[in-house]
Amino acid sequence: MSDTRRRVKVYTLNEERQWEDRGTGHVSRLTRCVCSSAGSLLLESKINPDTAYQKQQDTLIVWSEAENYDLALSFQEKAGCDEIWEKICQVQGKDPSVEITQDPGDESEEERLEDMLESGHPLELPPCEPGCLEELEELVMSVLPSPVRREKLALALLSSGYIRKLLQLFRTIEEEGDRRGLQQLHQIVRGLLLLNKATLLEVMFSDDCIMDVVGCLEYEPALLQPKSHRQFLTETARFREVIPIRDSELRQKIHQTYRVQYIQDIILPTHSVLEDNFLSTLSSFIFFNKVEIVSMLQEDEKFLTEVFAQLTDEATEDSKRRELVNFFKEFCAFSQTLQPQNRDAFFKTLANLGILPALEIVMGMEDEQVKSAAMDIFSYLVEFSPSVVREFIMQEPQQADDDVLLINVVIKQMICDSDPELGGAVQLMGLLRTLMDPENMLAPASKAEKSEFLSFFYKYCMHVLTAPLLANTDEEDPGPNRNIHLSVCCVSDNFQTAQLLALILELLTFCVEHHTYHIKSYIMTRDLLRRVLTLMNSRHSFLALCALRFMRRIIGLKDEYYNRYIVKGNLFEPVINALLDNGTRYNLLNSAIIELFEFIRVEDIRSLIAHIVDNFSTALESIEYVQTFKGLKGRYEQEKQRQSRGFSRYRRDGRSFQEDEDTWLNEDEEDEGVTDKSKSDYGTFMESEKVKESQDKENQPKRTASGSFKFSFSHSSGAANTANGSKPPSSASSSRAAAPPSGQTARVRHAPYIHSHACISVPLNHSCVHILV
């Protein structure tokens, strides 16, 4: 429709009393308020003779159709709003000059009769003089219960220019120091706000009146001394134009919105639900102002282009760049008033102008305030346009090194968070989780995005994320004759470090659940589960539980390749030792470990049952307060009976195992279309291993004396796909010679299951390499 007069935005009021934008369309039928957009119906509402319609700010019509269901139409042009308003008044038999067509309250019959008797007489206001303030205060308070009388008082105040006269009187009384008169003016102005009339708010919040309104509200009768709100707004709160705003209307709208928001949040905190309802027009006034500000800024391409140019200019001073970042933070916060579709388009506009490269620059600054604001902006971008962020991230390797990639900058910011409570790290971990979540990449067109982004992340970023974990689970005795067993957990007793490792484990656990193929390859080629399980020895119970949860998620997948990996590495040993060390204490760790074994029993995971009973039945036979371990042994005995009848389920020859390995390496378990790479022959693999063995010592993340981590990014992109950690260790060390103390169960140390000329199959870049040990 070419007629822009009837172009409207449709809003509904949600449970949090916030207006939500439902879309933009045209009013096509006057008698039913039918709003449509591109052939789809946005709203169809019949003009009801008994419904109370309210006109606000010349371009808004607000009404309620059912209990707790409020609607609003925001017209592009005043003429269109007037046309629809006249039709509504015609249907209800009202004069179009009124702002509200019906009485929405449930008045008593006596009040209705009183309104009818007064309807033909205009309300008379007392003279605007100091001696009449008490009479005016009583009048304002008396009309609040009746919508009709509130309407009449508003008309009387507007028609006579009474508000400006009242504010002029305030200045006179304040000069004279009449405290009683100032307190009466406070009650009067507060009552005028509670009239809930948009036309009154437009006058009271105009440039020449708003500071006097704030002044009246400073003299609350309950306070011994008046507040200093005007001093704060004029002296403390400074409006800084990072780039000069040439549009005077936009500048005035920004000033007005800030001051009205201050009145709502600071001067007039809501004391009751009743007052909250009376101030709904005030909330609407602020909301639509913010929508208008965002729209005006977004349309001013010259202004935004100039802002981005200064933000990315190396010559820009740090203080200036700080102001620019804070401006964008507020800009993004204001954008929350937009509907989701417009919000996504808004952030795409910022991305096209270069917000992400700019964030890379400011995140590298030493100013903590700037970095915090940049992270807030990044969180807005990830929340509303994760695909845009992912697209930018995947384009970076073509023009940047690993250590300056935006996502690695974010990861290092998470790792190096100086907050003792790791508040920023928790926020950034949530953002990384959103970016890595396949659930927001489910559209058919996003299959390539899913495959490409996950491949990118595991190639360029996963080693940065796991660096603190590897640094705190390092091996001792790296000599050639060492047994393949990790030392006791060397994690620092630092609580902040333990919290960080817990966050990293939480993210890795998420990967196990959602990135089946990529994380499986990463865990097996780097023997990651063994490193994680060393944290079972941490004195921080929450960290031990995180390590256990990581293993629980892996076992929960019931994947035989994971099961073989666990059996070969004898990875139940640290879990069982933790159970035995816990003794008879009934705590969360005990319950979590018991639940792990109960899951294996209930799900009848036979390869794990056989391994547990064969290797740990003696150590576990003393635990009788649950039937879990007896149940495991019972299932094991049942399986042995089946084997004796010729149905062996546990033995697998080398040929069948090799076939299964090839099957797993050649299939894409996430339907990601991962391209098979050429297989490396044994000689090439062994030669590359010699080179990497020397590089591993240099690339290993080092822990500094201050507790932070030092990273090395010297490896190539190819090295990121191969082992950058240590070689997978074998099962366990030799058993202890010393006997356990009386009353305690011995910790388990079983001999490794290594036979000469045994064949170990190691998945590497979609190839299967056999190593004789």
N, C-alpha and C positions, 0 to 999 in steps of 0.2 A: 504494500500500500504506500503510495507516494505522499499521502497526507501525514506530515510529522506531528500535527497537533494531537493525534490520538496515540502516539507512540508512548508506551509506558514500560516501567519496570514493576514486576509483581514481587511483593515481599510478604513473608509470614513471620510471626513472632514465635520463637521456639521456647522450650521449657526454661531456659536460662534468661528469659526476657530479653533476648537479642534478636534483631531483625535479620532474617536470612533471605538473600536474593534468589528468587525462583526462576528468573529469566526475563527477557525483554520481548515485547510483542506490540500488537495494535488492538485497540478496542474496536471491535467490528459491529457490535450491536448495542445500542444505548439502553434498551429496556432490560437487558440481562447482563451487562458488563462482561461480554465474551472477549477474552484476550487470547490471541493466537500468535504463533511465530513459526514461519516456514511450514505452514500447513498443520502444525501440531498445536493442540489445545493447551494453553497454560492455565486458564481460569475461566470458569463459567459460573457466574453468580447472579441470581435474580434479585432485582431491586425490591426489597421487602418493605412494605409500608410501615412495619413496626420496628425495623432495625435502625439503630442510632449510627448515622454516618457523620464523620467529622472532617472538616477541611482544615489543612495545616499548611503554612508556608507558601500559599498561593498555588503550589503544584502537587500537593499530597491530599489523598482522600483515604481515611482510615476507618475501619469498621470491624465488628466481631460477628461471625456467622454462627458460632457455637461456643460453648463454654471453653475457655482457654484456647480459642482459635481466632487470632487476630490477623487481619489482612490489611495491606496498604498498596495503593497504586501511586507511583511516582511518575508524573507526566513530564515529557520533555519540554512542553510549552505550556504557559499559563492559560492560553486560550483553550487548549484541549481540556485542561482541568475544569475551567469554568463551564464548558459545554456539558461535560458529564455531571457536574454538580447541579447545574440547572435542571437536568433531566431527573436527577434523584429528588430534588426539592419538588419538582412538578408531580412526581408519583406520590410523594408523601404530603403534598399540599402545603409546602413550607415556602417561606420567603428565601430566595437564593442569597440574601445578604447575611443569613445566620451562618455560624460556623459549625453547629451541631443540630441535627434534625430531630432527634428524639432524646428523651430522658432515659439513660441506660440504667439508672438506679432503681431499686425496689422501694419506692417511697410508700409511706402509709397513706390511707385515704385522706387523712387530715392534711398531710403535706401536699397531696395532689390538689385538694380544694384551695389551699392557700396559694399555690402556684397559679391556679386558674384565676383567682381573684386579683393577683398581682400582675397577670400577664399583660393587661392593657395599660399598665402604668410604668413609665420608665423609672429606674432606680435613681434616687437622688443622693448625691455624694455630699458629705460635709465639706465646708470650706477647707482649703489646704492651708491651715494655720496651726501654730504650735498648740493652741488650746483645744483643737479639735482632733488631735491624734488619738486620744483614747476612744472617742466615738468611732473613728475610722477603723481602729484595730478591732473593736467589737463587731463592726459591720462585716469586715473581711472574714473573721472567724465564723460568723453566723451563717454565711452563705456556702461554706465548704460542703456541708452534707447534701445540698440540693444542686444537681447539675443545671437546672433551669436558672436558679438564682446566680450560680457561678457565671453562666452565660450572660446574664443581664448586667452583672457587675463588670465583666470584661468589656462589654459594649460601652458602658458608661465611662470607664477609665480611658478607653481609646478615643471616644468621640470628643472628649473635653481636653485631651492632652494632659490628663491628670498625673500620669507617671512622671513626666519631666518636671512638672511643678513640685511633685513630692520630693524628687531628688535634689531640686534646687533648695527646698526647705531643709533637707538633710545637711547641705553644706553650711547653711546659716546656723543651724542648731549646733553643729559640731564646732564651729568657730566660737560659739557662746559657751560651750562646755556643758550643755544641759544633758546630764547623763540619763535622766528619766525619759526625756524625749527621744534620745538615741535608742534606748532599749525598746520603746514603743515602735519606732521605725523599723527595728530589726524584726519584730513580730509581724508588722504590716508587710514588709517586703517578702519575708518567708511565706506568708499567706498568699501573696500574689503569685509566687512560684507554684504553690500547691493548687492554684486555680486550674493548672494543667492546660493552659491556652497558648497555642503556638503564636498567635498574633501578639500576645503580651510579651512572650519571650523575644520576639524579633525586635521589639522596642527596647526592652530591658537589656538586651545583649548587643545593642548597637554601639558603635565606637564612642559616642558621646555620653552613654549612660552606664556601661557595664562596670566601670571602676567605682562609680557612686553606689551601684548595687552591691558590689563587694564591700564597700565601706559600711553600708548599713548592716551587712551580715557580720561585721566584726564585733558589734555591741550586743552579744548574747547576754540576756539578763542573768543567767546562772553563773557567769564569770565575773571575778572581781576586777580583772583588767581586760581591756579589749585585745583582740588578736591583731596581728600585723600582716594581714593578707595582702593589702595594697603595697606595702613596702617590699614584700617578697616578689610580687608580680612585676613591679617596676624597677627594682634595684638588683635583686638576687637572680631572678629568672631572666636570662638574656637571650634574645632571638638572634641567632647567628646565621647569616646567609652565606653558605659555603660558596655559592655562585649567586650573583645578584639576580633576584626575581623581578623581572620587568613587569609582570602582570600585577597591577595594584589590587585587583579583585582577589587574586590568589593569595597575595600577602595578607590582606585583611581577613580572609577566611581562615588562614593558618593561625593568626593572632586570636581571633574570636574562638576557634575550636579549643585552643590551649586553655584559655581563660574559663570557658564554660566547663571544660573537663575538670579544671581545678575546683570550680564551684561544686560540681557533682561529687567528686571524690574526696575533697578535703573539707570544704565548708559545710556541705549538707550530706553527711553520711546518713544512710537510711536507718531510721530507728524502728520502723515497723513495716509490716506488709502493706498496711493501709497507705502509708506515706509513699511507699514504693510505687503503688498504683497511681497515686496522684502525680508522681514525677515521671510517669512514662513518656510524656511529651518531651521532657528534658532529654531523656535517653535517645529518643528519636531524632531530636535536633542535632545532637552530637554525631549520631550514626550517619545521617545523610550529609552532614558537613564533611566527614571523613571520606565518604564515597566521592563527593565532589572534588575534594583536594587530590585524591589519587588519580581521578580521571583527568583533571586539568594538568597535572604533572606528566602523566603518561602521554598525553597528546602533545606536549611541548618537546618535540624531538631535539630541538636546538639546545634546550636547557640540559637535557640528559646527556647529550653527546659531549657537551662542554664539561660536565661533571666527571664523566668517565675519562676524558682526555687528561684532566688534572690528576685523577686518581692513579693512573698508570704512568704518568710522566715521572721519570727518575729525578727530575729537578725539583719536584714538589717537596716542600718542607714536611717533616714528620708531623708537626702540629697541624698543618693544613690537611694532610692526608687523614689524620685522626678525626678531624671534623667531617670530612667527606664520608668516612666509614660510618660514623654515628648518624649522619644524615640518611644513608641508605638503610641503616638498621631501623630508624623510625619510619622510613618510607615503606619498608617491608611489613612493619607492624600495622601500619594504616591499611595495607592491602588486605588484611584479614576481613575487612568489611565487604570485600568483593565476593561474588558468587564463585564456586569452584572453577567453572569454565573460564571466567574472566581472570581469575587468580592465576591459573596455569598460563594463560596468554600473557599476563603481566610479567611473570617470571621468565617466560621465553623471550620477551622483549629485552629484559635485563641481560639474559644470557647472550643474545645476539649483539648487544652493545659491548659485551666483554666483562661481565661481572665476575666470571670464574677466574680468568687470568689476573684480574685485579685482586681477588681474594688471595691468590698465591703470593702476591707481593706483600700484602699487609700481614698475612699469617707468619711471615718470616721476620717481622719487626719484633723488637725487644719489648715494646710497650704492651703490658698485659691487658690494659683496657682495650686497646685496638684489636688484639688477638681475640679477646672475648667477644667484641662486637662482630668481628669477621666470622667467628664460629656461629653466632646467632643468625647471621645472614645466610651462611652455608646451610644451616638447619632448615631455614625457610625454603631454600631451593630444593633440598633433598625431599622434604615433606611433600611439596606440591608438584615438583617436576623431576622425579628421580631419573627418568629416561634422558632428560636433557643433560643432567650431571654425568650420567654414565657415558653418553655419547662424547662429551668433552674429554673425559678421563681417558677413553680408549684412543683418542686422537693424539694424546700427548707424547707417547714414545717416539713418534716420528720427529719430534723437535725438542725433546728434553731427555736428560739423564734420569736414571731411576730415583736418585735422591732428591730431585726437585719435582717429581710428579705430585699433583695436587693431593691424590688419595694417600700417598706416602707421607706428605706433609701433615695431613690430618691424623694418620696413625701415630706419627712421632709426637704430635701435639698431645694425643691421648696418653702415650707412654710417659711423657715428660711433664705431666700435669703436676703443678706445684701445690695444689690444694690438698691438705692432709686428708680430706674426706673424698677426694677424687670426684668432685661434682662435675667438673668439665669432662673428665675421662668417661664417666657414665653417659653423659649426653652424646659424646662423640662415638662411643660404642654403639649406641642406638642408631646413629646415623649410618655407620658402616653396615649394621645389620639390615637397615632398610635398603641400602644400595645392593646388598648381596642376596636379598630375599627373592627367590624365583616367583613368589606369589604375585608380585607386582610386575612380572614379565610374562604373564600368561596369554596375552593376545597372540593370535596366529602370526601376526607380523613381527612379534617380539622373539620368535624362536632363535633367529640369528643373533639378536641382541643378548639373549641369555647365554648362548654358547660362547660368543665372542667375549663378553664381559667376564664370565667366570674363568675362561682360559687366560685372559689378561691378568686377572687378579692373582691367580695362583702362580703365574709366571713372574710378575713384577712386584707383587706386594706381600704375598704370604710370608716370605722370609723376614720382612720388616715387622710384621705383626707377631711372629713367633720368636723374635730375637730375645726379648726378656725371658721368655720361658726356657729357651735353650741355654741362655747365660746362667740361669739359676738351677739348672739340672745337668751341669757339666759332669764329665767323667773324670775320675782320677786314675792314675796309673795308665797313661796312654801308651805304654811301651808295647812292643810287638808280642811279648809273651803273656800279656794280661788275659785273665779270663773274661769272657764276654758278659760282663755284669756291671750295671751302673752302681756307683757309690751311693751311700746314704744321702738323702736329699740335702743339698747344700744351700737351700733357699735361706736367704737372710731372715733373721727374726724380725726385721722391720715390718711393722704392720701395714704401712702404705704399700710396700712392695708386694706383700701377700695379697692385698686388695687388687692391685694391678694384675697379678697373675690370675686371680679369680675371674676378673673381667675378660681376660684373654681366653681362658678356658670356657667361659660362657659362650663367647663368640665361636670358638672351635666346635663346641657341642652343637650349636646351631648349624654349623657347616655339615657336621656328620648327618644331621637330620635332613638337610635340604640339598646338599651337593654330593650326591652319592658317588659319582665317578671321580670327580676331581679330588675330593678330600680323601677318598680311599687310596688313590695313587700317592698322595702326599704323605699320608700316615705310614704306608708300607715302605716307601723308598727311604724315608727318614727315621724309621723306627720310632715314631712320635709317641705312641702309646706308652712305650717303656719309659721315655723321658717324663711323661706326665705322671706316671704312677709313682715316681720317686717322691712326688709331693704328698703321698700318703703318710710320709714321715714328718710332715710339717707340724709344728706345735700349734698352728692355727687351724682349728677344727673346720672352719668354713672352707679353707683351701683344700684340705684333705677330702672333704665332701664334693668339691668341684671336680677334683681328679677322679673320684669314684663315679660321679655322674657322667663324666666323659666316657669312661669305659662302659657304663650301663647303657648309654645310647648306642654305642657300637654293638654290644651284644644284643640289644633290642632289635636290631635290623635282621638278626638271624641269617647273616650272610656267611656262608661256609668259608669264603676266602679270608674274612676277618677271623673266623674261628680257628682256621689253620695257623694264621699268624699268631694268635694268642697262645695256642698250644705249643708251637715251635719255640716261642720265646719264653715259655713258662711264666706268663704274665699274671697268673693268679697268685703268685708267691707274695708280692707286696700287699695284696688285698687280704690274704689269709693271715699274714703276719700282723697286719693292722687289727684284724678281728681278735687274734690271740692276745696281742698287747693290750687291747681294750679291756680284757678280762671279763668280769661279771657285771661291769657297769652297763646299765640300761640307758642308752642315749641315742642320739640321732645317727651317729656313725654306726653303731651296732645294728640298728634297725635297717639302715640303708644297705649294709653288706648282706644281712640276712635276706632282704628283699631281692637282691641281685641273684643269689643262689636259688631262691624260691622260684624266680622267673625261669631260670634254666631248667629246674625240675618240672614245673608246670608245662612249659613249652616243649619239654622232652628234646633238648638240644643234645643229641647223643654224643657227638664228638667232644663237647665240653664236659659232659657227665663222665665219660670214660677217663678223660684227662684228670679231672678233679679226684675221682675215686682212686685211680691208679697211683697218684702222687701225693695226695693229702688226706686220705681216709684215716690214717693213724693219728694225725694231728687234730682232726676234727671229731674223732669218735667220742671225745669227752664232752662235747657240747650236746646236752640233752634237753635244754629248756625249750627247744623247738624241734620239730620233727623233720626239718628241711634236709639235714645231712643224712639221716636214716633213709629218707625218701629217695635221695640221690643214689645211695648205695643199693636200694631196692630196685630202682630202674636199671642200674648197672647190672645187677644179677639177672634181671629179666632178659636183658640184651645178651648176656653171656649164654643163657639157655637157648636163645634163638640161634646164636652162632654155633652152638653145639649141634643144632639140628640142620646146619648147613646154610643158614641165612646170615652170613657175615655182613654187618653194616658198617664196620669201622675200618677194615683193611682196604687199602687202595694201592694198586701197584704203581710204579713210576710212570708207566705209559698213560694210564687213565688220568693221573694227576696232571701230566703235561698237557693232555688234551683239554682238560678243564681250564688250565691256566691260559692256553691260547684262546679258548672261547671267551673268557673274561676280558682279555686284553684287546680282543677284536670287536667287542660289542660296546655300544654307547648306552649306558644305563639310564641316561637322562634325555635320550632322543635329541642330542645336541648337534649331531652331525659333525663330530670332531674328526678332522682329517688325520688318517693314519700316516705316521712318518716312517721313513725307511728304517729297517732294522739294522742295528749295528752288529758287526761280527764280534766274536769273542776277543780277538786280538786288539781291535780298535777300542773296545770297551775297557780292557785292562790297561791300555796305554793312557786313555783319558783319565782313568782312576788314579794313576800315579801322579798326573799333573794336578788333579783336584785335591789329592791328599795333602800336597804342600800348600795349596791355596786355602784349604779349609782352616788351617791354623791362623792364617791372616784374616780371613773373613769371619771367623767366629766372633759373635758379639761379646765385647768385653765390658765388665762392670767396673766403673771408676770408683775411687775412694769416696766420692760424695754420694754414692748410691744410684747415680744415673747410668745410662747405657750409652756406649760409644758404638756407632754403626759403621760398617764398611760396605761400600757399594761398588767394589772394584770388579765384581764378577760380571760376566757378560750375560745377555739375555738367554743364551743357551744354557749357561750354568744354572740359571734359575729354575730350569726344568729338570736338572739332575740333582744329585745329593749335594747339599751345601752344609749338611750336618755331618755327624759321624757315621761310620758303617754300622749296620744293624748288629747289635750284640747278640750273643747266644743266651742260653736259658738262665743259668744261676751259678753261683760260686759253690765251692765245696762246703759241706756241712760244718757247723761249729763243733769244736772239741769240748768246750766247757759245758758242764751240765747246767740245766736251768735251776733257778732257786726253788726251794720247796714250795709246793702249792701252785706253781705256775707251769703253764704248758710251754714246751720248747718251741721257739720260732723255727720256721721251716727253711731249710737250705738244701735243695736237691741237686744232685749231680746233673750236669747238662746232658741232654739227649743228642750227642754228636757221635756219629759213626764215620769211620774212614770211608772215603769215596762216596759220601752222601751227596745227593744232588739238590741244590737249593735253587729255586726258580725266583728270580728277582724281576718284577715288572719295571721297565725303564723306557719311557717315551713310546709306549705301545709296542715294545719289543720284548721278547722273553730271552734273557741271557742266563745261561747255566754256569754255575760256579762250583768247582769241586773243592770241598774243604776236608 
